[in-house]
Amino acid sequence: MQIVNLLPLIPLLSTALAAPAANTLSVSVDVFQDKVCNLPSVRGYSFTENNVCRQFIEREGSVTATSINGPVKQGCVLQVFESTNCENVLAAITIDGSCQAPLLAPASSGKLVGC
């Protein structure tokens, strides 16, 4: 009797189990006082959510962004901003560990977009 009652649930269970796990986003961002990634200000800002603004401690001149969980999906970038509340975008930083500089002006905040 119990098996008969569970039969309608099998398609639901198989769909739930077949769905891929959510891709955990984890990007480490290093920011630098100078415009050539030589004078580190803060290493290891952690960005783990898409479209969430994070304020930097100081105004920064260059940035590196590295994915902790392997390659990021196409179009996923770190945007850096002149203001502390993610306004006036300065650059879209590729998340590949390379130095992104010089910025148009010192950056005060950043957020992941398209991730």
N, CA, C and O atoms as a GROMACS GRO file, in nm:
protein
  460
    1MET      N    1   0.082  -0.119   0.000
    1MET     CA    2   0.000   0.000   0.000
    1MET      C    3   0.086   0.125   0.000
    1MET      O    4   0.056   0.222  -0.070
    2GLN      N    5   0.192   0.124   0.077
    2GLN     CA    6   0.278   0.241   0.084
    2GLN      C    7   0.347   0.269  -0.049
    2GLN      O    8   0.362   0.385  -0.086
    3ILE      N    9   0.388   0.166  -0.122
    3ILE     CA   10   0.454   0.184  -0.250
    3ILE      C   11   0.358   0.250  -0.349
    3ILE      O   12   0.400   0.338  -0.425
    4VAL      N   13   0.237   0.212  -0.349
    4VAL     CA   14   0.137   0.269  -0.439
    4VAL      C   15   0.121   0.418  -0.410
    4VAL      O   16   0.108   0.497  -0.504
    5ASN      N   17   0.121   0.457  -0.284
    5ASN     CA   18   0.105   0.598  -0.248
    5ASN      C   19   0.226   0.682  -0.288
    5ASN      O   20   0.211   0.801  -0.312
    6LEU      N   21   0.344   0.624  -0.296
    6LEU     CA   22   0.465   0.698  -0.332
    6LEU      C   23   0.487   0.710  -0.481
    6LEU      O   24   0.566   0.794  -0.525
    7LEU      N   25   0.421   0.628  -0.561
    7LEU     CA   26   0.441   0.629  -0.706
    7LEU      C   27   0.422   0.768  -0.769
    7LEU      O   28   0.503   0.805  -0.854
    8PRO      N   29   0.322   0.844  -0.734
    8PRO     CA   30   0.307   0.977  -0.795
    8PRO      C   31   0.423   1.073  -0.762
    8PRO      O   32   0.444   1.171  -0.834
    9LEU      N   33   0.497   1.046  -0.657
    9LEU     CA   34   0.607   1.134  -0.618
    9LEU      C   35   0.737   1.106  -0.692
    9LEU      O   36   0.826   1.190  -0.691
   10ILE      N   37   0.750   0.993  -0.756
   10ILE     CA   38   0.875   0.955  -0.823
   10ILE      C   39   0.917   1.058  -0.927
   10ILE      O   40   1.035   1.094  -0.929
   11PRO      N   41   0.830   1.108  -1.015
   11PRO     CA   42   0.876   1.210  -1.112
   11PRO      C   43   0.927   1.336  -1.043
   11PRO      O   44   1.024   1.396  -1.089
   12LEU      N   45   0.864   1.377  -0.936
   12LEU     CA   46   0.909   1.496  -0.863
   12LEU      C   47   1.045   1.475  -0.800
   12LEU      O   48   1.131   1.562  -0.806
   13LEU      N   49   1.065   1.358  -0.740
   13LEU     CA   50   1.193   1.328  -0.677
   13LEU      C   51   1.305   1.319  -0.779
   13LEU      O   52   1.414   1.369  -0.755
   14SER      N   53   1.279   1.256  -0.893
   14SER     CA   54   1.384   1.244  -0.993
   14SER      C   55   1.420   1.379  -1.052
   14SER      O   56   1.537   1.402  -1.082
   15THR      N   57   1.324   1.469  -1.069
   15THR     CA   58   1.353   1.603  -1.118
   15THR      C   59   1.436   1.680  -1.017
   15THR      O   60   1.531   1.748  -1.055
   16ALA      N   61   1.402   1.671  -0.890
   16ALA     CA   62   1.475   1.742  -0.786
   16ALA      C   63   1.618   1.691  -0.775
   16ALA      O   64   1.711   1.769  -0.757
   17LEU      N   65   1.635   1.560  -0.785
   17LEU     CA   66   1.769   1.503  -0.774
   17LEU      C   67   1.853   1.530  -0.897
   17LEU      O   68   1.975   1.539  -0.887
   18ALA      N   69   1.792   1.544  -1.013
   18ALA     CA   70   1.866   1.567  -1.136
   18ALA      C   71   1.906   1.713  -1.152
   18ALA      O   72   1.998   1.743  -1.229
   19ALA      N   73   1.842   1.805  -1.081
   19ALA     CA   74   1.875   1.947  -1.093
   19ALA      C   75   2.016   1.971  -1.042
   19ALA      O   76   2.052   1.921  -0.936
   20PRO      N   77   2.096   2.047  -1.114
   20PRO     CA   78   2.232   2.074  -1.069
   20PRO      C   79   2.232   2.157  -0.942
   20PRO      O   80   2.143   2.239  -0.919
   21ALA      N   81   2.332   2.136  -0.861
   21ALA     CA   82   2.347   2.214  -0.739
   21ALA      C   83   2.378   2.358  -0.775
   21ALA      O   84   2.439   2.385  -0.878
   22ALA      N   85   2.337   2.450  -0.693
   22ALA     CA   86   2.365   2.591  -0.717
   22ALA      C   87   2.515   2.615  -0.720
   22ALA      O   88   2.589   2.566  -0.634
   23ASN      N   89   2.559   2.691  -0.818
   23ASN     CA   90   2.701   2.721  -0.831
   23ASN      C   91   2.739   2.824  -0.725
   23ASN      O   92   2.690   2.937  -0.728
   24THR      N   93   2.824   2.786  -0.633
   24THR     CA   94   2.866   2.876  -0.528
   24THR      C   95   2.966   2.974  -0.586
   24THR      O   96   3.068   2.935  -0.642
   25LEU      N   97   2.936   3.100  -0.572
   25LEU     CA   98   3.019   3.206  -0.626
   25LEU      C   99   3.116   3.254  -0.519
   25LEU      O  100   3.073   3.288  -0.408
   26SER      N  101   3.243   3.257  -0.549
   26SER     CA  102   3.342   3.306  -0.454
   26SER      C  103   3.457   3.370  -0.531
   26SER      O  104   3.535   3.302  -0.598
   27VAL      N  105   3.466   3.502  -0.521
   27VAL     CA  106   3.568   3.578  -0.590
   27VAL      C  107   3.651   3.653  -0.487
   27VAL      O  108   3.597   3.722  -0.400
   28SER      N  109   3.782   3.638  -0.496
   28SER     CA  110   3.875   3.709  -0.409
   28SER      C  111   3.927   3.831  -0.485
   28SER      O  112   3.976   3.820  -0.597
   29VAL      N  113   3.917   3.947  -0.421
   29VAL     CA  114   3.957   4.072  -0.485
   29VAL      C  115   4.068   4.136  -0.402
   29VAL      O  116   4.054   4.155  -0.281
   30ASP      N  117   4.178   4.169  -0.469
   30ASP     CA  118   4.286   4.245  -0.407
   30ASP      C  119   4.282   4.386  -0.464
   30ASP      O  120   4.267   4.404  -0.585
   31VAL      N  121   4.295   4.485  -0.378
   31VAL     CA  122   4.294   4.624  -0.422
   31VAL      C  123   4.427   4.689  -0.385
   31VAL      O  124   4.489   4.655  -0.285
   32PHE      N  125   4.469   4.783  -0.468
   32PHE     CA  126   4.602   4.843  -0.456
   32PHE      C  127   4.592   4.995  -0.458
   32PHE      O  128   4.509   5.053  -0.527
   33GLN      N  129   4.680   5.058  -0.379
   33GLN     CA  130   4.682   5.204  -0.371
   33GLN      C  131   4.731   5.267  -0.501
   33GLN      O  132   4.682   5.372  -0.541
   34ASP      N  133   4.827   5.202  -0.566
   34ASP     CA  134   4.885   5.259  -0.687
   34ASP      C  135   4.808   5.214  -0.811
   34ASP      O  136   4.707   5.143  -0.799
   35LYS      N  137   4.853   5.254  -0.929
   35LYS     CA  138   4.784   5.223  -1.054
   35LYS      C  139   4.845   5.104  -1.127
   35LYS      O  140   4.808   5.079  -1.242
   36VAL      N  141   4.937   5.029  -1.064
   36VAL     CA  142   5.000   4.916  -1.131
   36VAL      C  143   5.004   4.789  -1.045
   36VAL      O  144   5.088   4.702  -1.069
   37CYS      N  145   4.919   4.778  -0.947
   37CYS     CA  146   4.907   4.658  -0.862
   37CYS      C  147   5.035   4.624  -0.786
   37CYS      O  148   5.072   4.507  -0.774
   38ASN      N  149   5.104   4.727  -0.735
   38ASN     CA  150   5.226   4.702  -0.659
   38ASN      C  151   5.214   4.731  -0.510
   38ASN      O  152   5.280   4.665  -0.430
   39LEU      N  153   5.133   4.826  -0.472
   39LEU     CA  154   5.120   4.863  -0.331
   39LEU      C  155   4.986   4.814  -0.277
   39LEU      O  156   4.886   4.885  -0.284
   40PRO      N  157   4.984   4.689  -0.222
   40PRO     CA  158   4.855   4.635  -0.178
   40PRO      C  159   4.796   4.715  -0.062
   40PRO      O  160   4.864   4.751   0.033
   41SER      N  161   4.668   4.741  -0.075
   41SER     CA  162   4.594   4.806   0.031
   41SER      C  163   4.522   4.699   0.114
   41SER      O  164   4.539   4.691   0.235
   42VAL      N  165   4.443   4.618   0.045
   42VAL     CA  166   4.373   4.506   0.110
   42VAL      C  167   4.377   4.387   0.016
   42VAL      O  168   4.350   4.400  -0.104
   43ARG      N  169   4.411   4.272   0.070
   43ARG     CA  170   4.409   4.148  -0.008
   43ARG      C  171   4.294   4.061   0.042
   43ARG      O  172   4.272   4.048   0.162
   44GLY      N  173   4.224   4.002  -0.052
   44GLY     CA  174   4.124   3.902  -0.016
   44GLY      C  175   3.987   3.953   0.021
   44GLY      O  176   3.917   3.889   0.100
   45TYR      N  177   3.944   4.068  -0.035
   45TYR     CA  178   3.803   4.102  -0.021
   45TYR      C  179   3.725   3.985  -0.078
   45TYR      O  180   3.757   3.937  -0.187
   46SER      N  181   3.625   3.937  -0.009
   46SER     CA  182   3.547   3.823  -0.056
   46SER      C  183   3.413   3.871  -0.112
   46SER      O  184   3.333   3.934  -0.043
   47PHE      N  185   3.393   3.840  -0.239
   47PHE     CA  186   3.266   3.869  -0.304
   47PHE      C  187   3.199   3.735  -0.332
   47PHE      O  188   3.253   3.653  -0.406
   48THR      N  189   3.081   3.713  -0.275
   48THR     CA  190   3.013   3.584  -0.288
   48THR      C  191   2.871   3.595  -0.341
   48THR      O  192   2.804   3.494  -0.361
   49GLU      N  193   2.824   3.717  -0.364
   49GLU     CA  194   2.687   3.735  -0.412
   49GLU      C  195   2.686   3.828  -0.531
   49GLU      O  196   2.759   3.927  -0.535
   50ASN      N  197   2.602   3.796  -0.627
   50ASN     CA  198   2.584   3.878  -0.744
   50ASN      C  199   2.507   4.005  -0.708
   50ASN      O  200   2.409   4.000  -0.634
   51ASN      N  201   2.552   4.117  -0.761
   51ASN     CA  202   2.481   4.245  -0.750
   51ASN      C  203   2.470   4.299  -0.607
   51ASN      O  204   2.373   4.368  -0.574
   52VAL      N  205   2.569   4.270  -0.523
   52VAL     CA  206   2.572   4.323  -0.386
   52VAL      C  207   2.693   4.416  -0.375
   52VAL      O  208   2.807   4.375  -0.398
   53CYS      N  209   2.668   4.541  -0.340
   53CYS     CA  210   2.773   4.643  -0.331
   53CYS      C  211   2.858   4.625  -0.205
   53CYS      O  212   2.805   4.605  -0.096
   54ARG      N  213   2.990   4.633  -0.224
   54ARG     CA  214   3.084   4.629  -0.110
   54ARG      C  215   3.172   4.752  -0.117
   54ARG      O  216   3.227   4.784  -0.222
   55GLN      N  217   3.185   4.820  -0.006
   55GLN     CA  218   3.268   4.940   0.003
   55GLN      C  219   3.411   4.901   0.035
   55GLN      O  220   3.435   4.815   0.119
   56PHE      N  221   3.507   4.965  -0.033
   56PHE     CA  222   3.648   4.945  -0.001
   56PHE      C  223   3.686   5.036   0.114
   56PHE      O  224   3.624   5.140   0.135
   57ILE      N  225   3.789   4.998   0.189
   57ILE     CA  226   3.833   5.076   0.305
   57ILE      C  227   3.890   5.210   0.260
   57ILE      O  228   3.863   5.313   0.322
   58GLU      N  229   3.969   5.208   0.154
   58GLU     CA  230   4.028   5.330   0.099
   58GLU      C  231   3.994   5.340  -0.048
   58GLU      O  232   3.940   5.246  -0.106
   59ARG      N  233   4.024   5.454  -0.108
   59ARG     CA  234   4.008   5.469  -0.253
   59ARG      C  235   4.125   5.400  -0.320
   59ARG      O  236   4.241   5.425  -0.285
   60GLU      N  237   4.098   5.314  -0.415
   60GLU     CA  238   4.199   5.227  -0.472
   60GLU      C  239   4.230   5.260  -0.618
   60GLU      O  240   4.142   5.304  -0.693
   61GLY      N  241   4.356   5.237  -0.657
   61GLY     CA  242   4.400   5.271  -0.792
   61GLY      C  243   4.404   5.157  -0.890
   61GLY      O  244   4.402   5.180  -1.011
   62SER      N  245   4.409   5.033  -0.841
   62SER     CA  246   4.411   4.916  -0.930
   62SER      C  247   4.354   4.795  -0.856
   62SER      O  248   4.343   4.795  -0.734
   63VAL      N  249   4.317   4.692  -0.934
   63VAL     CA  250   4.241   4.580  -0.879
   63VAL      C  251   4.281   4.450  -0.949
   63VAL      O  252   4.309   4.448  -1.069
   64THR      N  253   4.282   4.341  -0.873
   64THR     CA  254   4.285   4.206  -0.932
   64THR      C  255   4.167   4.129  -0.874
   64THR      O  256   4.132   4.146  -0.757
   65ALA      N  257   4.104   4.045  -0.956
   65ALA     CA  258   3.992   3.962  -0.912
   65ALA      C  259   4.016   3.820  -0.959
   65ALA      O  260   4.045   3.795  -1.076
   66THR      N  261   4.004   3.726  -0.865
   66THR     CA  262   4.032   3.585  -0.893
   66THR      C  263   3.918   3.498  -0.842
   66THR      O  264   3.874   3.513  -0.728
   67SER      N  265   3.870   3.409  -0.926
   67SER     CA  266   3.766   3.316  -0.885
   67SER      C  267   3.827   3.206  -0.799
   67SER      O  268   3.930   3.149  -0.836
   68ILE      N  269   3.766   3.178  -0.686
   68ILE     CA  270   3.812   3.073  -0.595
   68ILE      C  271   3.759   2.937  -0.640
   68ILE      O  272   3.822   2.835  -0.613
   69ASN      N  273   3.644   2.936  -0.708
   69ASN     CA  274   3.577   2.810  -0.744
   69ASN      C  275   3.592   2.774  -0.891
   69ASN      O  276   3.501   2.712  -0.947
   70GLY      N  277   3.700   2.811  -0.955
   70GLY     CA  278   3.718   2.779  -1.096
   70GLY      C  279   3.662   2.888  -1.185
   70GLY      O  280   3.630   2.997  -1.138
   71PRO      N  281   3.651   2.859  -1.314
   71PRO     CA  282   3.608   2.962  -1.410
   71PRO      C  283   3.469   3.017  -1.378
   71PRO      O  284   3.381   2.943  -1.334
   72VAL      N  285   3.451   3.144  -1.402
   72VAL     CA  286   3.320   3.206  -1.384
   72VAL      C  287   3.248   3.203  -1.518
   72VAL      O  288   3.310   3.188  -1.623
   73LYS      N  289   3.116   3.215  -1.514
   73LYS     CA  290   3.040   3.210  -1.638
   73LYS      C  291   3.068   3.335  -1.722
   73LYS      O  292   3.103   3.440  -1.668
   74GLN      N  293   3.052   3.322  -1.850
   74GLN     CA  294   3.076   3.432  -1.941
   74GLN      C  295   2.987   3.550  -1.906
   74GLN      O  296   2.867   3.533  -1.881
   75GLY      N  297   3.044   3.669  -1.903
   75GLY     CA  298   2.970   3.789  -1.868
   75GLY      C  299   2.978   3.827  -1.722
   75GLY      O  300   2.934   3.935  -1.684
   76CYS      N  301   3.033   3.740  -1.639
   76CYS     CA  302   3.049   3.769  -1.496
   76CYS      C  303   3.173   3.855  -1.477
   76CYS      O  304   3.284   3.813  -1.512
   77VAL      N  305   3.156   3.975  -1.423
   77VAL     CA  306   3.267   4.067  -1.400
   77VAL      C  307   3.251   4.135  -1.265
   77VAL      O  308   3.143   4.133  -1.204
   78LEU      N  309   3.359   4.195  -1.219
   78LEU     CA  310   3.355   4.280  -1.100
   78LEU      C  311   3.352   4.424  -1.150
   78LEU      O  312   3.446   4.469  -1.216
   79GLN      N  313   3.246   4.494  -1.120
   79GLN     CA  314   3.242   4.636  -1.154
   79GLN      C  315   3.296   4.714  -1.035
   79GLN      O  316   3.264   4.684  -0.920
   80VAL      N  317   3.379   4.815  -1.062
   80VAL     CA  318   3.429   4.902  -0.956
   80VAL      C  319   3.376   5.043  -0.983
   80VAL      O  320   3.355   5.084  -1.097
   81PHE      N  321   3.354   5.115  -0.872
   81PHE     CA  322   3.283   5.242  -0.879
   81PHE      C  323   3.359   5.352  -0.806
   81PHE      O  324   3.438   5.327  -0.715
   82GLU      N  325   3.334   5.474  -0.849
   82GLU     CA  326   3.397   5.591  -0.788
   82GLU      C  327   3.336   5.620  -0.651
   82GLU      O  328   3.408   5.662  -0.560
   83SER      N  329   3.206   5.600  -0.636
   83SER     CA  330   3.139   5.630  -0.509
   83SER      C  331   3.141   5.509  -0.416
   83SER      O  332   3.170   5.397  -0.459
   84THR      N  333   3.110   5.532  -0.290
   84THR     CA  334   3.108   5.423  -0.192
   84THR      C  335   2.980   5.340  -0.200
   84THR      O  336   2.973   5.234  -0.138
   85ASN      N  337   2.880   5.386  -0.275
   85ASN     CA  338   2.753   5.313  -0.285
   85ASN      C  339   2.728   5.259  -0.426
   85ASN      O  340   2.614   5.249  -0.471
   86CYS      N  341   2.838   5.224  -0.495
   86CYS     CA  342   2.831   5.162  -0.628
   86CYS      C  343   2.759   5.248  -0.732
   86CYS      O  344   2.671   5.200  -0.803
   87GLU      N  345   2.798   5.374  -0.738
   87GLU     CA  346   2.752   5.465  -0.844
   87GLU      C  347   2.874   5.516  -0.918
   87GLU      O  348   2.983   5.520  -0.863
   88ASN      N  349   2.855   5.554  -1.044
   88ASN     CA  350   2.962   5.604  -1.131
   88ASN      C  351   3.065   5.495  -1.159
   88ASN      O  352   3.177   5.498  -1.107
   89VAL      N  353   3.026   5.399  -1.242
   89VAL     CA  354   3.112   5.286  -1.273
   89VAL      C  355   3.241   5.333  -1.340
   89VAL      O  356   3.239   5.416  -1.431
   90LEU      N  357   3.353   5.278  -1.292
   90LEU     CA  358   3.485   5.311  -1.348
   90LEU      C  359   3.535   5.205  -1.445
   90LEU      O  360   3.597   5.237  -1.546
   91ALA      N  361   3.507   5.077  -1.414
   91ALA     CA  362   3.558   4.969  -1.497
   91ALA      C  363   3.485   4.839  -1.467
   91ALA      O  364   3.428   4.820  -1.360
   92ALA      N  365   3.488   4.750  -1.566
   92ALA     CA  366   3.443   4.613  -1.548
   92ALA      C  367   3.569   4.527  -1.544
   92ALA      O  368   3.640   4.516  -1.644
   93ILE      N  369   3.596   4.467  -1.430
   93ILE     CA  370   3.719   4.393  -1.407
   93ILE      C  371   3.698   4.245  -1.444
   93ILE      O  372   3.608   4.180  -1.392
   94THR      N  373   3.781   4.194  -1.532
   94THR     CA  374   3.778   4.053  -1.568
   94THR      C  375   3.825   3.970  -1.449
   94THR      O  376   3.924   4.004  -1.384
   95ILE      N  377   3.754   3.862  -1.421
   95ILE     CA  378   3.786   3.780  -1.304
   95ILE      C  379   3.883   3.670  -1.347
   95ILE      O  380   3.845   3.553  -1.361
   96ASP      N  381   4.008   3.709  -1.367
   96ASP     CA  382   4.110   3.614  -1.414
   96ASP      C  383   4.244   3.631  -1.343
   96ASP      O  384   4.344   3.571  -1.384
   97GLY      N  385   4.248   3.711  -1.237
   97GLY     CA  386   4.370   3.727  -1.160
   97GLY      C  387   4.468   3.827  -1.216
   97GLY      O  388   4.574   3.850  -1.156
   98SER      N  389   4.436   3.888  -1.330
   98SER     CA  390   4.530   3.984  -1.388
   98SER      C  391   4.508   4.123  -1.329
   98SER      O  392   4.400   4.155  -1.279
   99CYS      N  393   4.612   4.205  -1.336
   99CYS     CA  394   4.605   4.342  -1.285
   99CYS      C  395   4.521   4.426  -1.380
   99CYS      O  396   4.549   4.432  -1.500
  100GLN      N  397   4.419   4.489  -1.326
  100GLN     CA  398   4.332   4.576  -1.404
  100GLN      C  399   4.362   4.721  -1.366
  100GLN      O  400   4.318   4.769  -1.262
  101ALA      N  401   4.435   4.787  -1.451
  101ALA     CA  402   4.478   4.922  -1.420
  101ALA      C  403   4.521   4.991  -1.548
  101ALA      O  404   4.544   4.923  -1.648
  102PRO      N  405   4.532   5.121  -1.551
  102PRO     CA  406   4.484   5.212  -1.446
  102PRO      C  407   4.334   5.233  -1.458
  102PRO      O  408   4.277   5.224  -1.566
  103LEU      N  409   4.272   5.261  -1.346
  103LEU     CA  410   4.130   5.294  -1.344
  103LEU      C  411   4.114   5.440  -1.382
  103LEU      O  412   4.209   5.517  -1.370
  104LEU      N  413   3.996   5.480  -1.425
  104LEU     CA  414   3.972   5.619  -1.464
  104LEU      C  415   3.986   5.714  -1.345
  104LEU      O  416   4.024   5.830  -1.362
  105ALA      N  417   3.957   5.664  -1.227
  105ALA     CA  418   3.968   5.740  -1.101
  105ALA      C  419   3.980   5.637  -0.991
  105ALA      O  420   3.953   5.519  -1.015
  106PRO      N  421   4.018   5.676  -0.870
  106PRO     CA  422   4.024   5.578  -0.762
  106PRO      C  423   3.887   5.515  -0.733
  106PRO      O  424   3.785   5.582  -0.734
  107ALA      N  425   3.888   5.385  -0.709
  107ALA     CA  426   3.765   5.311  -0.683
  107ALA      C  427   3.736   5.307  -0.533
  107ALA      O  428   3.826   5.290  -0.451
  108SER      N  429   3.606   5.324  -0.499
  108SER     CA  430   3.563   5.323  -0.359
  108SER      C  431   3.472   5.206  -0.325
  108SER      O  432   3.448   5.178  -0.208
  109SER      N  433   3.421   5.135  -0.428
  109SER     CA  434   3.333   5.022  -0.402
  109SER      C  435   3.332   4.931  -0.524
  109SER      O  436   3.383   4.965  -0.630
  110GLY      N  437   3.271   4.812  -0.506
  110GLY     CA  438   3.263   4.718  -0.616
  110GLY      C  439   3.149   4.621  -0.594
  110GLY      O  440   3.098   4.605  -0.483
  111LYS      N  441   3.109   4.554  -0.704
  111LYS     CA  442   3.008   4.449  -0.696
  111LYS      C  443   3.021   4.357  -0.817
  111LYS      O  444   3.064   4.399  -0.925
  112LEU      N  445   2.985   4.231  -0.797
  112LEU     CA  446   2.982   4.134  -0.905
  112LEU      C  447   2.854   4.155  -0.984
  112LEU      O  448   2.747   4.176  -0.926
  113VAL      N  449   2.863   4.149  -1.117
  113VAL     CA  450   2.745   4.158  -1.202
  113VAL      C  451   2.753   4.050  -1.308
  113VAL      O  452   2.861   4.012  -1.352
  114GLY      N  453   2.638   4.001  -1.349
  114GLY     CA  454   2.632   3.899  -1.454
  114GLY      C  455   2.678   3.763  -1.410
  114GLY      O  456   2.711   3.679  -1.494
  115CYS      N  457   2.682   3.738  -1.281
  115CYS     CA  458   2.735   3.611  -1.230
  115CYS      C  459   2.625   3.516  -1.187
  115CYS      O  460   2.654   3.405  -1.142
   0.00000   0.00000   0.00000
